[in-house]
Amino acid sequence: MKTNITDQRLQELIAIAPTVAVRMDMEWLSSTSNTADFQIRLTSTGTSIVKLNAFIIRGVHSPKITSGIITWKALNDNADPKWLGWPQKGTTNLPYISGARKLNFSSATNIFTNETAPIIPNGNGVVVGTFRVFTTTTWNPNTDFGFVWEMTTGGVVGYINFETQSTTSLLPVGFMHYGPTTSNAIGKCLTVTSPITQVLNR
């Protein structure tokens, strides 16, 4: 038996359907003459339950901010016991591509299992890591770090597991900041923001 759905009813169904959306903010904290600290915050902005599995920080900073060598590493042990100390304080330097001035960290897909992955909350979200950028000399006076998230085709900046409110199955998917939608990715359901200007070494 065929059932006809009016346009109005279709819009009503769409309006109440669970939505998957996450915002990823890069927030500057402070800087010294040769360091700059920032944190990454994830916030669920949709109506579906969204769980963190892993994520990527990938993007470039302004040129000529220093004559020294740049490195960066995790700064804190996360206070949430479910996070098992991620990101671990004092670990080795995180991946950085000096020729491209690019922070290029990928946590892969195994920070958590599907069973241990924490829910990304709405509202204020959750800080998933605090990081420090170093230079071996000093920042050039009054320069702006000017971070820009990678925007190349297929640039993925977050791997998230999610489950809708209507099912208990947990599906691994990649949230893509930019790029085509594939069978295991939800295109453009992740919004990323750059920080307010961080002027270094005033």
C-alpha positions as CSV (number, residue, x, y, z in Angstrom):
1,M,0.0,0.0,0.0
2,K,1.5,3.3,-1.1
3,T,1.4,6.2,1.4
4,N,1.6,9.8,0.3
5,I,3.5,12.2,2.5
6,T,2.7,15.9,2.1
7,D,5.5,18.4,1.7
8,Q,4.5,19.9,5.1
9,R,4.7,16.5,6.8
10,L,8.1,15.8,5.2
11,Q,9.5,19.1,6.5
12,E,8.1,18.2,10.0
13,L,9.9,14.8,9.9
14,I,13.1,16.4,8.8
15,A,12.8,19.0,11.6
16,I,12.6,16.3,14.3
17,A,15.1,13.9,12.9
18,P,18.4,13.6,14.8
19,T,21.2,15.7,13.4
20,V,24.9,15.1,13.5
21,A,27.1,18.2,13.9
22,V,30.3,19.0,15.8
23,R,32.3,22.2,16.2
24,M,36.0,22.1,16.7
25,D,37.5,25.3,18.1
26,M,41.2,26.2,18.4
27,E,41.5,28.6,21.3
28,W,44.6,30.6,22.2
29,L,45.6,30.7,25.9
30,S,48.8,32.7,26.3
31,S,52.3,33.2,24.9
32,T,55.8,34.1,26.1
33,S,58.8,35.2,24.0
34,N,59.3,31.7,22.7
35,T,56.1,29.7,23.4
36,A,52.4,29.9,22.5
37,D,49.7,27.8,24.2
38,F,46.4,26.8,22.7
39,Q,43.6,24.3,23.3
40,I,41.2,22.3,21.1
41,R,37.6,22.2,22.2
42,L,34.9,19.9,20.7
43,T,31.2,20.8,21.0
44,S,28.2,18.8,19.8
45,T,25.9,21.3,18.1
46,G,23.4,18.7,16.7
47,T,20.8,16.5,18.4
48,S,22.5,13.1,18.0
49,I,24.7,11.5,20.6
50,V,28.2,12.0,19.4
51,K,31.3,10.2,20.8
52,L,34.9,11.1,20.4
53,N,37.2,8.5,19.0
54,A,40.2,10.5,17.7
55,F,41.0,13.8,15.9
56,I,43.4,15.6,13.6
57,I,45.0,19.1,14.0
58,R,46.3,20.1,10.6
59,G,47.0,23.6,9.3
60,V,49.6,26.2,8.6
61,H,50.7,29.3,10.5
62,S,52.0,32.7,9.2
63,P,55.4,32.9,7.7
64,K,58.3,34.8,9.3
65,I,57.1,34.5,12.9
66,T,60.5,33.4,14.0
67,S,64.0,32.7,12.7
68,G,64.2,29.6,15.0
69,I,63.0,26.0,14.7
70,I,59.4,25.4,15.6
71,T,58.2,22.3,17.6
72,W,55.1,21.6,19.6
73,K,53.8,19.0,22.1
74,A,50.9,18.2,24.4
75,L,50.9,20.3,27.5
76,N,48.4,18.6,29.8
77,D,47.1,15.3,31.2
78,N,43.4,15.4,30.7
79,A,41.5,15.6,34.0
80,D,38.7,13.2,32.9
81,P,39.7,9.7,34.1
82,K,37.9,8.2,31.1
83,W,40.6,9.8,28.9
84,L,43.4,7.7,30.4
85,G,45.7,10.7,30.6
86,W,45.3,11.8,26.9
87,P,47.0,13.9,25.8
88,Q,50.0,12.8,27.9
89,K,52.1,15.6,29.3
90,G,55.7,15.7,28.2
91,T,55.4,13.3,25.3
92,T,57.8,13.7,22.4
93,N,57.3,16.5,19.9
94,L,54.2,16.2,17.7
95,P,54.5,15.9,13.9
96,Y,55.4,19.2,12.2
97,I,56.2,19.9,8.6
98,S,58.7,22.8,8.7
99,G,58.8,23.4,4.9
100,A,55.1,24.0,4.9
101,R,54.9,25.6,8.4
102,K,52.2,23.0,9.2
103,L,51.0,21.5,12.4
104,N,50.3,18.0,11.2
105,F,49.1,15.9,14.2
106,S,46.8,12.9,13.7
107,S,45.9,10.9,16.8
108,A,44.8,8.0,14.4
109,T,41.6,6.2,15.4
110,N,42.5,4.5,18.6
111,I,42.5,7.0,21.5
112,F,39.3,5.2,22.7
113,T,37.4,2.1,21.8
114,N,33.7,2.3,20.9
115,E,33.0,1.2,24.5
116,T,35.3,3.8,26.2
117,A,34.7,6.8,23.9
118,P,33.3,9.7,25.8
119,I,30.3,11.6,24.6
120,I,31.0,15.1,23.2
121,P,28.7,17.4,25.2
122,N,26.6,20.3,23.9
123,G,26.9,23.7,25.5
124,N,30.5,24.4,26.5
125,G,31.8,21.1,24.9
126,V,35.0,19.5,26.2
127,V,38.6,20.5,25.9
128,V,40.3,17.5,24.2
129,G,43.9,18.7,24.5
130,T,46.1,21.6,25.4
131,F,49.3,22.2,23.4
132,R,52.4,24.4,23.4
133,V,54.3,25.6,20.3
134,F,58.0,26.4,20.8
135,T,60.7,28.3,18.9
136,T,64.4,27.9,19.5
137,T,64.9,31.6,19.3
138,T,62.1,34.1,19.9
139,W,58.9,35.1,18.1
140,N,59.5,38.2,15.9
141,P,58.0,41.3,17.6
142,N,54.3,41.9,17.0
143,T,53.8,39.0,14.7
144,D,50.5,37.0,14.4
145,F,50.6,33.2,14.6
146,G,47.7,33.3,12.1
147,F,46.7,29.7,12.1
148,V,44.7,28.4,9.1
149,W,43.1,25.0,9.1
150,E,44.0,22.9,6.1
151,M,41.6,23.3,3.2
152,T,42.9,20.8,0.6
153,T,40.6,18.3,-1.0
154,G,39.9,15.5,1.5
155,G,41.4,17.4,4.4
156,V,40.0,15.5,7.4
157,V,40.2,17.2,10.8
158,G,38.3,14.8,13.0
159,Y,37.4,11.2,13.3
160,I,34.2,10.7,15.3
161,N,32.0,7.8,16.2
162,F,28.3,8.6,16.6
163,E,25.1,6.9,17.4
164,T,21.7,8.3,16.6
165,Q,18.9,8.5,19.2
166,S,16.9,5.9,17.3
167,T,19.5,3.1,17.3
168,T,22.1,1.5,19.6
169,S,24.5,0.8,16.9
170,L,27.8,2.7,16.9
171,L,29.1,3.7,13.5
172,P,32.7,4.8,12.9
173,V,32.7,7.8,10.6
174,G,35.0,10.6,9.7
175,F,33.8,14.2,10.0
176,M,35.3,16.1,7.1
177,H,36.0,19.8,7.4
178,Y,36.5,19.9,3.6
179,G,36.3,17.3,0.9
180,P,34.0,14.8,-0.8
181,T,31.6,12.6,1.1
182,T,32.6,8.9,1.1
183,S,31.1,5.8,2.4
184,N,32.7,6.3,5.8
185,A,32.7,10.0,6.1
186,I,30.1,12.7,6.8
187,G,31.0,15.6,4.6
188,K,31.1,19.0,6.2
189,C,29.3,18.0,9.5
190,L,32.4,19.3,11.3
191,T,32.8,23.0,11.6
192,V,36.2,24.3,12.6
193,T,37.1,27.8,13.9
194,S,40.4,29.6,14.0
195,P,41.4,31.5,17.2
196,I,41.3,35.2,17.8
197,T,44.5,36.8,16.7
198,Q,47.4,35.7,18.9
199,V,50.0,38.5,18.7
200,L,53.4,37.1,19.7
201,N,56.3,38.9,21.5
202,R,54.8,42.3,21.7
